[in-house]
Amino acid sequence: MKYLIFDAGPIINFAMNGSLDILRKLKQNFDGEFLITKEVKYEIIDHPQSIKKYELEALQIKELFDEGIIKHADLSKKQIDELREKREELILVANDTYKTNNKSIHIIDKGEAASLALSYILGKPNFLVVDERTTRMLCESPENLRKLLERKLHTKVTSVKDNYKVFSEFKIIRSTELAYIAYKKKLFNLHYSNALEAMLYGLKYRGCSISESEIEEMKKSKL
């Protein structure tokens, strides 16, 4: 079984762009499951339903959950306990990896850690769908994350390099990659020549960490 494990950000991003139907169509073309953790469900459905500003998007996302487009993993009691333990372990390791002035820098929260833990429990093949730059860089380029933190904080940042390997096996994709796949599979409702570019920038400006040069590369390779 193949899995896409969603962090909260990408689903919220598609909702804010009025493009949740892309996830429906992708699921129909995917030989596997779209999964979320209970922590992510709280972030994207349970909590925002009580806030008028976000209630509409939360209900639209809830439809995906009620339809089974996104769902919880079918885990045994033993796996649930293992997931909780792994989640707490990953929080501790990630948030003790980078330090400045002998103080640890907070990197991930419970939601991101739970998604990472679920990926670990389920094993390969699975991908994490994450738009947030810090979590993605922690997995893909932790040393570049250290340098980025130095630039942002304007101070020297040290790291526990032995911790890097804890996150090196996780595979990350972003909402923009999913949108690109949907475009290539002709799953867009919009059929204008600039539809892909518009979607990629829409996702970028609502939270996906992607550079303009990456968007240009996607545009060039769309044909």
Secondary structure, DSSP 8 states (H G I E B T S, - for coil): -EEEEE-HHHHHHHHHTT-HHHHHHHHHT-SEEEE--HHHHIIIIITGGGSTTTHHHHHHHHHHHHHTSEE-----HHHHHHHHHHHHHHHHHHTTTEEETTEE-----HHHHHHHHHHHHH-SSEEEE---HHHHHHHH-HHHHHHHHHHHHTS--EE-GGGHHHHTT--EE-HHHHHHHHHHTT--S--STTHHHHHHHHHHHTT----HHHHHHHHHT--
